[in-house]
Amino acid sequence: MLFTRMLKVLPQSFKSGFRLFHSRKGSPPRILITGGLGQLGTECAKLLRSHFGEESVILSDIIKPSQAIVDSGPYIFADILDFKGLQKIVVDYRVDWLIHFSALLSAIGEQNVPLAVRVNIEGVHNVIELAKQYKLRIFVPSTIGAFGPDSPRNPTPNVTIQRPRTIYGVSKVHAELIGEYYHHKFGLDFRCLRFPGVISSDAPGGGTTDYAVSVFYDALKTGHFTCYLRPDTRLPMIHVEDCLRALLEFMTTPQDNLKRRAYNVTAMSFTPEELVAELAKYVPELRVTYKPDSRQLIADSWPQVFDDSEARNDWGWKPKYNLQDLVEMMITDVRKILERNGQLQGVSG
């Protein structure tokens, strides 16, 4: 469903560049995805496998996979805190690219700071050193959470002061800086995109922006949603299809086109009340209660509008979906999930 739509929106310029990429290299890269069973991993694997071949993309995590994941392509156990285990994987599978999704998100990280330090900082040290040792192209996502209350919020430029006040944000700034250092010191092909809130039909994963996913589930199941942010809290967002397309286009951009190693990317900015107003067109009986909690403090320190002009200029980034498109797709996708699980009830929609 999501994956089929993604294939239709890849620009012709990217497809031409992809053919050149293959003809120069002779064979597709072997790609390892860590933290592969999180929000982005499985759909990222589908997209990359469609371009580079099923056996070229190895999905990994420390979680037992479903049968559907096992049937979809290579899946292995990989603990990012086990450096020797990662070395063995890179050698055994002849890995060329490493896409590092393993991380504890903002709200979860604040509940267990020592674990967040291990996963988000020690884990990055391991994969960065691994990429240097084996000359891998490595992608580590960053976030709007890498900025803080001292950063300009509307808009937030690509290069500005970064003083985040969550361990998630601190760890992402650390990842950006250590990656850039390894690039300048050792020539590492490090690449990083700062993503805004990523909206997909997957169940929420503990991020501060996940209200924008939860609202669809609650609206279609019960017709009522309790929002943990104020109605006027503006944050940058992107639909998962645009997010993964940005990753793919960025990873296949020649190094000479990249003026930076870390770029902002975004698609839209909206508030909870703006999202609810659009959603109410599909679920007119929706009732929303606003009860801000500790996540409000996190959101208040983040960008309201993300300036991604450098990504647009340097490697041609351009989002496809706006707020209206996002709501229409989410209604369709979440409704199908709830119908399949027998949970769609009490709402006419």
KEVEXZA-25228 format. One record per residue (C-alpha): residue in three letters; x, y, z. Coordinates in steps of 0.25 Angstrom, whole numbers, padded with zeros to 4 digits, always signed. Layout:
<rs>
ALAXYZ ...
</rs>
This chain:
<rs>
MET+0000+0000+0000 LEU+0010+0010+0005 PHE+0021+0004-0003 THR+0013+0004-0016 ARG+0010+0019-0015 MET+0025+0022-0013 LEU+0029+0015-0026 LYS+0020+0025-0033 VAL+0025+0037-0027 LEU+0040+0036-0030 PRO+0044+0047-0039 GLN+0049+0043-0053 SER+0062+0051-0050 PHE+0065+0041-0039 LYS+0062+0029-0047 SER+0072+0033-0058 GLY+0082+0036-0047 PHE+0079+0022-0041 ARG+0082+0016-0055 LEU+0095+0023-0056 PHE+0099+0019-0042 HIS+0097+0004-0046 SER+0105+0005-0059 ARG+0117+0012-0051 LYS+0117+0002-0040 GLY+0114-0010-0048 SER+0106-0017-0036 PRO+0097-0011-0026 PRO+0102-0008-0012 ARG+0100-0018+0000 ILE+0092-0010+0010 LEU+0091-0013+0025 ILE+0079-0006+0033 THR+0080-0006+0048 GLY+0068-0004+0057 GLY+0060-0009+0045 LEU+0047-0012+0052 GLY+0045+0002+0057 GLN+0036+0012+0050 LEU+0045+0014+0037 GLY+0052+0001+0036 THR+0043-0009+0029 GLU+0037+0001+0019 CYS+0052+0006+0016 ALA+0056-0008+0013 LYS+0044-0010+0003 LEU+0048+0002-0004 LEU+0063-0001-0005 ARG+0060-0015-0009 SER+0052-0010-0020 HIS+0064-0003-0026 PHE+0076-0011-0022 GLY+0070-0025-0021 GLU+0064-0033-0010 GLU+0077-0040-0005 SER+0084-0027-0005 VAL+0077-0021+0007 ILE+0079-0028+0021 LEU+0069-0024+0031 SER+0074-0025+0046 ASP+0069-0023+0060 ILE+0069-0030+0074 ILE+0054-0033+0073 LYS+0048-0046+0068 PRO+0043-0043+0054 SER+0029-0047+0049 GLN+0028-0058+0038 ALA+0024-0047+0028 ILE+0038-0040+0031 VAL+0045-0053+0030 ASP+0038-0056+0017 SER+0041-0042+0011 GLY+0056-0043+0010 PRO+0069-0045+0019 TYR+0067-0042+0033 ILE+0078-0044+0044 PHE+0080-0042+0059 ALA+0089-0030+0061 ASP+0092-0023+0074 ILE+0098-0009+0072 LEU+0106-0010+0085 ASP+0113-0022+0081 PHE+0125-0017+0072 LYS+0131-0030+0069 GLY+0117-0036+0065 LEU+0115-0024+0056 GLN+0129-0026+0050 LYS+0125-0041+0046 ILE+0112-0036+0040 VAL+0119-0026+0031 VAL+0130-0036+0027 ASP+0120-0048+0025 TYR+0110-0040+0017 ARG+0120-0031+0010 VAL+0113-0019+0014 ASP+0115-0006+0006 TRP+0105+0003+0012 LEU+0100+0004+0027 ILE+0087+0011+0030 HIS+0086+0013+0045 PHE+0072+0014+0051 SER+0074+0009+0065 ALA+0071+0019+0075 LEU+0062+0022+0087 LEU+0052+0034+0083 SER+0050+0046+0091 ALA+0039+0043+0101 ILE+0045+0029+0104 GLY+0059+0034+0105 GLU+0055+0044+0116 GLN+0049+0032+0124 ASN+0062+0024+0123 VAL+0074+0033+0121 PRO+0085+0023+0124 LEU+0079+0014+0114 ALA+0078+0025+0104 VAL+0093+0028+0105 ARG+0096+0014+0103 VAL+0087+0012+0090 ASN+0088+0026+0084 ILE+0103+0030+0087 GLU+0111+0017+0089 GLY+0103+0011+0078 VAL+0107+0022+0069 HIS+0121+0021+0073 ASN+0121+0006+0069 VAL+0115+0008+0055 ILE+0123+0021+0052 GLU+0136+0013+0055 LEU+0131+0001+0047 ALA+0128+0010+0035 LYS+0142+0016+0036 GLN+0149+0002+0037 TYR+0142-0004+0026 LYS+0140+0008+0017 LEU+0125+0008+0017 ARG+0115+0019+0013 ILE+0107+0022+0026 PHE+0094+0029+0028 VAL+0090+0033+0042 PRO+0077+0041+0043 SER+0076+0053+0052 THR+0063+0061+0056 ILE+0057+0074+0059 GLY+0060+0070+0074 ALA+0075+0073+0071 PHE+0071+0088+0073 GLY+0067+0095+0086 PRO+0061+0107+0092 ASP+0072+0116+0088 SER+0071+0112+0073 PRO+0063+0121+0064 ARG+0049+0114+0063 ASN+0042+0120+0051 PRO+0049+0117+0042 THR+0061+0108+0047 PRO+0072+0109+0037 ASN+0082+0097+0034 VAL+0093+0103+0042 THR+0090+0110+0055 ILE+0092+0109+0070 GLN+0088+0095+0075 ARG+0086+0093+0090 PRO+0075+0082+0092 ARG+0070+0079+0105 THR+0066+0065+0103 ILE+0076+0053+0103 TYR+0070+0049+0090 GLY+0074+0063+0084 VAL+0088+0063+0091 SER+0091+0049+0085 LYS+0087+0054+0071 VAL+0096+0066+0071 HIS+0107+0057+0076 ALA+0104+0048+0064 GLU+0104+0059+0054 LEU+0117+0065+0060 ILE+0125+0051+0061 GLY+0120+0048+0047 GLU+0125+0061+0041 TYR+0138+0059+0049 TYR+0141+0045+0043 HIS+0137+0051+0029 HIS+0148+0062+0030 LYS+0158+0054+0038 PHE+0157+0040+0031 GLY+0149+0043+0018 LEU+0137+0035+0024 ASP+0125+0036+0014 PHE+0116+0040+0026 ARG+0102+0045+0022 CYS+0091+0051+0031 LEU+0077+0056+0030 ARG+0070+0064+0041 PHE+0055+0059+0040 PRO+0043+0066+0046 GLY+0032+0058+0052 VAL+0030+0045+0043 ILE+0015+0042+0040 SER+0012+0027+0037 SER+0001+0017+0039 ASP+0010+0009+0049 ALA+0006+0010+0063 PRO+0012+0021+0071 GLY+0026+0019+0076 GLY+0029+0028+0087 GLY+0032+0041+0080 THR+0027+0055+0084 THR+0021+0057+0070 ASP+0014+0044+0071 TYR+0001+0051+0075 ALA-0001+0053+0060 VAL-0002+0038+0058 SER-0010+0034+0070 VAL-0021+0044+0067 PHE-0024+0036+0054 TYR-0025+0023+0062 ASP-0034+0029+0073 ALA-0042+0037+0064 LEU-0046+0024+0056 LYS-0047+0015+0068 THR-0055+0024+0078 GLY-0057+0038+0072 HIS-0049+0044+0084 PHE-0035+0048+0085 THR-0027+0054+0097 CYS-0015+0062+0092 TYR-0003+0064+0101 LEU+0001+0077+0094 ARG-0006+0090+0094 PRO-0015+0093+0081 ASP-0006+0104+0076 THR+0007+0096+0077 ARG+0013+0097+0063 LEU+0023+0086+0058 PRO+0030+0082+0045 MET+0025+0069+0040 ILE+0026+0059+0028 HIS+0019+0047+0022 VAL+0027+0034+0023 GLU+0027+0033+0008 ASP+0034+0046+0006 CYS+0043+0043+0017 LEU+0048+0030+0011 ARG+0049+0036-0003 ALA+0058+0047+0003 LEU+0067+0037+0009 LEU+0068+0029-0004 GLU+0071+0041-0013 PHE+0081+0046-0003 MET+0088+0033-0002 THR+0090+0032-0017 THR+0094+0047-0019 PRO+0109+0048-0023 GLN+0118+0053-0012 ASP+0122+0065-0020 ASN+0108+0070-0020 LEU+0108+0070-0005 LYS+0112+0083+0002 ARG+0109+0078+0016 ARG+0108+0065+0023 ALA+0095+0068+0030 TYR+0083+0074+0024 ASN+0069+0079+0029 VAL+0057+0073+0021 THR+0043+0075+0023 ALA+0029+0076+0016 MET+0020+0084+0025 SER+0017+0090+0038 PHE+0004+0089+0046 THR-0002+0090+0060 PRO-0011+0080+0066 GLU-0023+0089+0064 GLU-0020+0090+0049 LEU-0019+0075+0048 VAL-0032+0073+0055 ALA-0039+0082+0046 GLU-0035+0075+0034 LEU-0038+0061+0041 ALA-0051+0066+0045 LYS-0055+0066+0030 TYR-0055+0051+0030 VAL-0059+0049+0045 PRO-0068+0061+0048 GLU-0072+0055+0061 LEU-0058+0055+0066 ARG-0056+0061+0080 VAL-0042+0066+0085 THR-0038+0069+0099 TYR-0025+0076+0101 LYS-0017+0072+0114 PRO-0002+0076+0112 ASP+0008+0068+0119 SER+0023+0068+0120 ARG+0024+0066+0105 GLN+0019+0080+0104 LEU+0033+0085+0109 ILE+0040+0077+0099 ALA+0031+0082+0087 ASP+0033+0097+0092 SER+0048+0095+0090 TRP+0047+0090+0076 PRO+0046+0097+0062 GLN+0033+0102+0058 VAL+0037+0103+0043 PHE+0049+0096+0037 ASP+0057+0103+0026 ASP+0061+0092+0017 SER+0066+0101+0005 GLU+0080+0095+0005 ALA+0075+0081+0003 ARG+0066+0086-0009 ASN+0077+0094-0015 ASP+0089+0084-0013 TRP+0082+0071-0017 GLY+0068+0074-0022 TRP+0060+0071-0010 LYS+0045+0074-0012 PRO+0033+0068-0003 LYS+0021+0063-0010 TYR+0010+0062+0001 ASN+0004+0074+0008 LEU-0006+0074+0020 GLN-0018+0070+0012 ASP-0011+0059+0005 LEU-0005+0054+0018 VAL-0019+0053+0025 GLU-0026+0046+0013 MET-0015+0035+0013 MET-0015+0033+0028 ILE-0030+0032+0028 THR-0029+0021+0017 ASP-0018+0014+0023 VAL-0022+0014+0038 ARG-0036+0010+0034 LYS-0031-0002+0027 ILE-0022-0006+0039 LEU-0034-0005+0049 GLU-0043-0012+0040 ARG-0033-0024+0038 ASN-0032-0024+0054 GLY-0047-0023+0056 GLN-0045-0010+0064 LEU-0053+0000+0055 GLN-0065+0003+0063 GLY-0074+0014+0068 VAL-0070+0024+0057 SER-0077+0026+0044 GLY-0065+0033+0038 
</rs>
